[in-house]
Amino acid sequence: MNFSVRTFSWLLLPFALLASTLHGQTSSAADETLEYDVIVKQKTMGKVSIRTHETPDGATVSTTDTHVEAEFLLMKHRYDYHGQETWRGNRLVRLDSRTNDNGTQLAVSASVNPDRSVVSINGKQPQAGPAFVMTSNYWHLPDSMLANHKFSIIDSDTGTTFNVQLTAVGPETVILENRKIACQHYRISGETSAELWFDRQGRLIRQQTVEQGYQTELRLARVTAGTTAP
């Protein structure tokens, strides 16, 4: 079960500040916290928080925390995820995560360079793999030159590799808190799939995936400027 923001951490463009749209204040995309509701079967069943911070050497570090308690066929399912990604510009360079998927413990550590990746799952011997360009947290898009081309992403909680394609669907308006937000709609297709909406400042506003056979949506609830460095 993959409830992390396949944010999703993915996907940057130009726009008016969402924080001023929602709260009348200015926020830096490099130093802020985004909070999302996780909606399954029309009900809010969890929360996702993504904190981004720019380091002194120019890297962007994101910390994602997810907590979901869902009920499927009268059985409760709990999912907790904590992950940290490091990006340099539009290039993913590192992922570290810990997941408790209803009692199943997972730990992923991955480093990425332009030619390949090295991934260790649950402390096992690291394995070489393709150069991932994004994670299934989907909070940060890779370089725009990858649009309409196939590439590899890493599942941020299991370490699984997916070969996908990114397609720009087109501009759309997303309504949040009765406010209209101009967004760009992207589609991930291939070995995994997702529908993603980003504002012109590069924030993930909305995400739709299928989890355990159920349509699952992440919907931005709040933006807070000025986070503490992870």
ABEGO torsion letter per residue (X at the ends): XBABBXXXXXGBBBBBBAAAAAAGBBBBAABBBBBBBBBBGGBBABBBBBBBBBBAAGBBBBBBBBBBBBBBGGBBBBBBBBBBBBBBEABBABBBBBBBBGGBBBBBBBBBBAABBBBBBGGBBBBBBBBBABBAAGABBBBAAABGBBBBBBBAAAGBBBBBBBBBAEBBBBBBGGBBBBBBBBBBBEABBBBBBBBAAGBBABBBBBBGGBBBBBBBABBBBGBBBX
